[in-house]
Amino acid sequence: MSVGDLGSWCAVVGLDLALRAYPAGDPIRDAGQLRLLERFRARLHPSLHWSTEVPLPIEGDLRAWDAVIRGDGWRLPVEAETVLNDLQALERRLNLKLRDGGTEHVILLVADTTRNRRALAAAPGAFANLPLGTREVLRALARGEQPGGSGIVIL
């Protein structure tokens, strides 16, 4: 039955037809990202502090790090991506946040999917300023230590 037919049927019995559309899928739009961040958080040493949606320290700036890990005398922002689409735009966004966020290092947390691995493999020069790999970063953070640089974690 079409919407027009349904409207006609309602009119015959003295009713007005009102329709609403709702987003399909998970009610939390960033649920995949939240799950990715939680998988990463579970790998951290218990002594490390974890905060999410940490605003950049610029008044009026609406940007925020997805998470920030804090250890004794250090902090490390985390930017989580479930789907890699435009690597240049992502790299630009990360570099601007590093510049404006008052930090030297960042972890790019990427969901481990075939699509994301292909995207990273197709652009080997991308993210040259993120030299540490998954194992190095996870090993250090599991010990409660600062990884010592920026890196990409595929999880």
N, C-alpha and C positions, 0 to 999 in steps of 0.2 A: 504494500500500500504506500502511495506517495504521501508527502507532507500535505500537498493540495487536497488529496482525497480525505486525509485525516481531518483537515480543517473543515471540509464540507460536512463530514459526518458529525463533527462537534457542533457546527452551526445548526444542523437539523434538530438537535436535542437541546439547543439553547446554551451551548458552552463556547467559551473562547479558548482557542488553542494557544498554549504558551510552551515554548521549547527552550531548553538550556543545553549548552555543550560544555563538557568537562574534559580536561586533559586526560589522555589515556596513559596507562603505564603506572610506574611507581609514583605515589603521591609526593615523595620527596624528590625534587628534580635533580639533586646532586647525590642521590643515594649511592651510585657507583663510586663516586669520588670519596664519599664518607667511608665506604667499605675498604677502598684502597688505602686511605689514611689509617684506618684502624689496623689493617694487616701490617702496615709499617710500624705503627706505634707498639704493637705486640712484640716487635723485635728489639726494642730499646731496653737498655739496662734500667732497672727500677729506680736508680738514683737520678735519672734524667727527668727533667720537667717538660711537660708537653702542653702547649696552648694552641688553640685553633682560631682561625679568622683574626689574626693579629694585624691591626691597622699599621700602615706606614706612618712614620713620625712626622707627617706634614699636615698641619691644620687644614681642613677642608678637602683633603685627598681621600677619596673613597676606596682606594685600593688597599688590599690586605693580603698578607701571606696566608696560604691555606693552613699552615701550621708553623710553629717555631719550637725547636728543641733547645732547652737550656741546660748547660752543665755548669760546673764550677768555673766561673769567670768567662764563659763563652755562650754564644747563642748561634743557632743555625736555622735559617728559614727553610721551609719546604714548600715547593709548589707542585701540586698533584695534577696529573693529566690522565684521564681514562682513554681518550682518543686523540691521537696526534694527527692533526689536519694540516695546518700551515706552519711548518717548522720555522720559517723565517719570522713570521709574526710572533711565535712563541719565544724564539730566541731574543727578539727585540724587546718583548714585554719583560722577560727575565732580566735583561741587561738594564732596562730602565728602573725596574724595581730594586735591583742591586745598587744602582747609583743613588736612588732616592731613599732607600731603606736604611742607609747607614750601616751596611754590613758588607763584608768582603766575599763571603761564600754563600752558596745556596745548594740545596739538593733538589733536583728535578726527579720527582717520583712518577714513574710511568707504569700503567697497567700492562702486565705481561700478556699481550695478545699478538697473534700473527700479524695483524695489520700494523700495530705499533712497531714491532721488530722490523718489518719490511720498510716502514717509513724511515726508521733510524739507519738501516743498512743502505737505503737509497741515497742518503745524504751524509756520507762519512765525515765531511768537513763541518757539519752542523755541531753546535755546542762544543767548540774547541776549548772554551773556557770552563768546561765541566769535565776535567780529565779523570776523576776517580770513577771506578766502576762499582757495580752492585756489591761484590764481595768485600772490597776494601771498606766501603761506607758501612755496611751492615756489621762487619767484624768490629770496627772501632766503636760504633754505637752500642753494640751488645756488651762491650767492656765498659761502657760509660764514658768513653773518650771522644774527643773531637776528632773527626776524620782528617782534619788538616788541609782541607780544600773543598772545592765544589765538585759535584759529581752527579751522575745519573744512576738512579736505582730503578731497576725493572723488577716489579714484584707482582 
